[in-house]
């Protein structure tokens, strides 16, 4: 079923256009260059009023006739709108069902993807701290196959593994650097390893090393000052 035209009657209006047009042009010609004085001004005002009356009658004729001609168009538009409105209810009802179905499909697929990611984390022994895989929007597409998902998850998993390995390598470097600092500066109470390991969460290894060096120097100076103070007190 499709909407189709059964009959169209084109609007054609025949009126005394030539007669009215010629009359208007003749009036324009007759009054062109005409001047008025005190004696004829009254007559001029009367003439203007008559001309405006004729002009208004033409405009009124145009408005009235156009309204009559467009009544069928207005009816046509109203009928089409009525038909269009009738489709709203089934469209909205079906769309709501489809939206509900799609939301459930996405929920189920999201759970499935999260399960796949968890399995990959477990197999690769990735600790929670380094589990940074993000579900991409296209992973939820109905056409996205599990094989493709595993491939893309595995790609991100490598970055997680690299971050984890780098972190623990840096932890070893921090521990080694602290041992060297404790030894170099002969610190009585050694620097706390965990304090500087925690810095790896927001600093680079180079920045952490600078912090270790700086704190070791401060602590050494503090211990030297304390010893000097004790020695002064012992001699007094």
VENZI-V394300 format. One record per backbone hydrogen bond with DSSP energy under -1.0 kcal/mol. NH is the residue of the N-H (numbers start at 1). CO is the residue of the C=O. Records with the same first field share a line. If there is no record, write none. Layout:
# VENZI-V394300
NH->CO  CO
This chain:
# VENZI-V394300
17->15
20->16
21->17
22->18
23->19
24->20
25->21
26->22
27->23
28->24
29->25
30->26
31->27
34->31
41->37
44->40
45->41
46->42
47->43
48->44
49->45
50->46
51->47
52->48
53->49
54->50
55->51
56->52
57->53
58->54
59->55
60->56
61->57
62->58
63->59
64->60
65->61
66->62
67->63
68->64
69->65
70->66
74->70
75->71
76->72
77->73
78->74
79->75
80->76
81->77
82->78
83->79
84->80
85->81
86->82
88->85
91->87
92->88
93->89
94->90
95->91
96->92
97->93
98->94
99->95
100->96
101->97
102->98
103->99
104->100
105->101
106->102
107->103
108->104
109->105
110->106
111->107
112->108
113->109
114->110
115->111
116->112
117->113
118->114
119->115
120->116
121->117
122->118
123->119
124->120
126->121
130->127
131->128
132->130
139->136
140->137
141->138
144->141
149->145
150->146
151->147
152->148
153->149
154->150
155->151
156->152
157->153
158->154
160->156
161->157
162->158
163->159
164->160
165->161
166->162
167->163
168->164
169->165
170->166
171->167
172->168
173->169
174->170
175->171
176->172
177->173
178->174
179->175
180->176
181->177
182->178
183->179
184->180
185->181
187->182
196->192
197->193
198->194
200->197
201->198
202->199
203->199
208->204
209->205
210->206
211->207
212->208
213->209
214->210
215->211
216->212
217->213
218->214
219->215
220->216
221->217
222->218
223->219
224->220
225->221
226->222
227->223
228->224
229->225
230->226
231->227
232->228
233->229
234->230
235->231
